[in-house]
Amino acid sequence: MKSAFTLALILSAPFFLSAQCSEIDLNTLQVIEKAAPADKESKILDLGFDLMRETGTGATNTRHYEKCWETTVKGKAIYQQVILWRTNANDITFLTLDEGAHQKVKNAINEKHNNNDGSQVVVGKLFRYSFNTQYINGYTYYAVTLAMR
């Protein structure tokens, strides 16, 4: 009986790990993007992200924030959510392994801006949004970039 319970617990672990990673909505991403550079990092950290590394210098400087460890592949940690902040451009890119969570953000943007043609770039009154996918360590991340207009 104990072994059946243990097996059930092990098999359900990925579900529980996924459930622990709260979704990020469009409003939250807009608040981060609107924040002054001096406040942007604290808003990201307040959401539970950790600054993992900084790459590039000057115009290419990017801070990488990660949240919700998923697994480790070939010695590299894979996280469910990533925020990239290009400090010089002061824009953010939110990446997630959860296609459904990404689709919710994309739908919110499309509905707000009547993007019925499914364009990958949407320009609103305050923000410019772009959608794409990025492959990181063999995993597909769904990305949305927010920049002030």
Secondary structure by P-SEA (a helix, b strand, c coil): caaaaaaaaaaaaaaaaaaacccccaaaaaaaaacccccaaaaaaaacccccccccccccbbbbbbcccccccccbbbbcbbbbbcccccbbbbbbccaaaaaaaaaaaaaaccccccccccccccbbbbbbccccccbbbbbcccccc
